[in-house]
Amino acid sequence: MKAGILIRNLLWTLLAPGTVTVYLPWRIVTDWYPAREEFSCHGARLAGVLPIALGVILLFSCIGRFAVVGEGTLSPLDAPRRLVTGGMYRYVRNPMYLAVMAILLGESLVFCSIPLAVYSAVCFVVFNLVILFYEEPALRRRFGRSYRQYCRKAGRWLPRLS
């Protein structure tokens, strides 16, 4: 992989998913809405580790696929030049967003934070709006028929059963 694309991917990863999954949750649980131990949540904390780990693995897998196969980054300003349909993209069109949601939900459990769970729900709504009104129309314009065929094979959030 070329050094330039690696550096750009690291930068955009820190900027976008890094802000959404690290910086803002940290601010929510430390400064804005500090967690209070009003009930025992040790089991929830332990359960939250798995979605975080799976989300991180999936996120970096998708970012790597964008770099190697798509020759681009997760940023709309430096988007992949080729349509990426392999790996987890074979099953769902938005595995990177799913990865971020898994991380956020896992963090909600680890920190036993209702405000962080609400933040996760808001992120999901925002992601949907971005996908519906920006990303999908832009991909249809850019990749045309191949993107429409891909949409018939891979679900937006859930894998197609057929």
C-alpha positions as CSV (number, residue, x, y, z in Angstrom):
1,M,0.0,0.0,0.0
2,K,1.3,3.5,-0.8
3,A,2.4,5.6,2.1
4,G,0.2,8.5,1.1
5,I,-3.0,6.6,1.2
6,L,-2.0,5.1,4.6
7,I,-1.3,8.5,6.1
8,R,-4.6,9.9,4.7
9,N,-6.5,7.0,6.1
10,L,-5.0,7.4,9.5
11,L,-5.8,11.1,9.5
12,W,-9.4,10.6,8.5
13,T,-9.8,7.7,10.9
14,L,-8.7,9.9,13.8
15,L,-10.9,12.8,12.6
16,A,-14.2,11.0,11.8
17,P,-14.7,7.7,13.8
18,G,-12.1,8.8,16.3
19,T,-14.2,11.9,17.2
20,V,-17.5,9.9,17.2
21,T,-16.3,6.9,19.1
22,V,-13.5,8.2,21.4
23,Y,-13.5,12.0,21.9
24,L,-17.3,12.7,22.2
25,P,-18.0,9.6,24.3
26,W,-15.1,10.5,26.6
27,R,-16.6,14.0,27.0
28,I,-20.0,12.7,27.7
29,V,-18.9,10.3,30.4
30,T,-16.3,12.6,32.0
31,D,-17.4,16.2,31.6
32,W,-20.9,16.6,30.5
33,Y,-22.7,13.7,32.1
34,P,-20.4,11.9,34.6
35,A,-21.5,8.3,35.3
36,R,-23.0,7.6,38.7
37,E,-23.1,4.1,40.1
38,E,-26.7,4.0,41.1
39,F,-26.9,0.3,40.3
40,S,-24.5,-2.6,39.8
41,C,-23.5,-2.9,36.2
42,H,-20.4,-5.1,36.3
43,G,-22.1,-7.6,34.0
44,A,-23.0,-4.9,31.5
45,R,-19.5,-3.6,31.6
46,L,-18.0,-6.9,30.7
47,A,-20.6,-7.5,28.0
48,G,-19.7,-4.2,26.4
49,V,-16.2,-5.3,25.7
50,L,-17.2,-7.7,22.9
51,P,-19.1,-5.2,20.7
52,I,-16.3,-2.7,21.1
53,A,-13.6,-5.3,20.1
54,L,-15.7,-6.5,17.1
55,G,-16.5,-3.0,16.1
56,V,-12.8,-2.0,16.1
57,I,-11.9,-5.0,14.0
58,L,-14.7,-4.4,11.5
59,L,-13.9,-0.7,11.3
60,F,-10.2,-1.2,10.5
61,S,-11.1,-4.0,8.1
62,C,-13.4,-1.7,6.2
63,I,-10.9,1.2,6.2
64,G,-8.2,-1.2,4.9
65,R,-10.6,-2.4,2.1
66,F,-11.3,1.3,1.2
67,A,-7.6,1.9,0.9
68,V,-6.5,-1.2,-0.9
69,V,-9.4,-2.1,-3.1
70,G,-11.1,1.3,-3.4
71,E,-7.9,3.4,-3.5
72,G,-9.4,6.0,-1.2
73,T,-10.4,6.8,2.4
74,L,-13.6,7.0,4.4
75,S,-13.8,10.7,3.8
76,P,-16.2,12.0,1.2
77,L,-13.4,14.4,0.2
78,D,-11.0,11.5,-0.6
79,A,-13.6,8.8,-1.4
80,P,-12.6,5.4,-2.9
81,R,-12.2,5.6,-6.7
82,R,-13.6,2.1,-7.1
83,L,-16.8,0.7,-5.7
84,V,-16.0,-1.6,-2.7
85,T,-18.2,-4.6,-2.6
86,G,-16.1,-7.3,-1.0
87,G,-15.4,-8.4,2.6
88,M,-18.3,-7.3,4.8
89,Y,-19.5,-5.0,2.1
90,R,-20.6,-8.2,0.3
91,Y,-23.3,-8.5,3.0
92,V,-24.3,-5.0,4.0
93,R,-23.7,-1.6,2.4
94,N,-22.7,0.2,5.6
95,P,-20.4,-2.1,7.7
96,M,-18.3,0.9,8.7
97,Y,-21.3,2.6,10.3
98,L,-22.3,-0.7,11.9
99,A,-18.8,-0.9,13.4
100,V,-19.1,2.5,14.8
101,M,-22.6,1.7,16.3
102,A,-21.2,-1.5,17.9
103,I,-18.4,0.5,19.5
104,L,-20.8,3.1,20.8
105,L,-23.2,0.6,22.2
106,G,-20.4,-1.3,23.8
107,E,-19.1,1.9,25.3
108,S,-22.6,2.6,26.7
109,L,-22.5,-0.7,28.5
110,V,-18.9,-0.4,29.7
111,F,-19.5,3.1,31.1
112,C,-23.1,2.2,32.2
113,S,-24.1,5.5,30.7
114,I,-27.7,6.3,29.6
115,P,-26.5,9.7,28.1
116,L,-24.0,7.7,26.0
117,A,-26.8,5.3,24.9
118,V,-28.9,8.3,23.9
119,Y,-25.9,9.7,22.0
120,S,-25.6,6.3,20.2
121,A,-29.2,6.5,19.2
122,V,-28.8,10.1,17.9
123,C,-25.7,8.9,15.9
124,F,-27.8,6.1,14.3
125,V,-30.4,8.6,13.2
126,V,-27.8,11.0,11.8
127,F,-26.0,8.1,10.0
128,N,-29.3,7.1,8.4
129,L,-30.0,10.7,7.2
130,V,-26.4,11.0,5.8
131,I,-26.8,7.6,4.0
132,L,-30.2,8.3,2.6
133,F,-29.8,11.9,1.5
134,Y,-26.1,12.1,0.7
135,E,-24.2,8.9,0.3
136,E,-26.6,6.7,-1.6
137,P,-27.5,9.4,-4.1
138,A,-23.8,10.3,-4.6
139,L,-22.9,6.7,-5.1
140,R,-25.7,6.2,-7.6
141,R,-24.5,9.2,-9.6
142,R,-20.9,8.1,-9.4
143,F,-21.1,4.3,-10.0
144,G,-24.5,4.1,-11.8
145,R,-25.6,0.7,-12.8
146,S,-23.0,-1.2,-10.8
147,Y,-24.1,0.5,-7.6
148,R,-27.8,-0.2,-8.3
149,Q,-26.9,-3.9,-8.8
150,Y,-24.9,-3.9,-5.6
151,C,-27.9,-2.4,-3.7
152,R,-30.0,-5.4,-4.8
153,K,-27.5,-7.8,-3.4
154,A,-26.5,-6.1,-0.1
155,G,-28.9,-4.6,2.4
156,R,-28.4,-1.2,3.9
157,W,-28.1,-2.4,7.5
158,L,-29.0,-6.1,7.5
159,P,-27.8,-8.8,5.1
160,R,-30.2,-9.9,2.4
161,L,-31.5,-13.4,2.9
162,S,-31.6,-14.3,-0.8
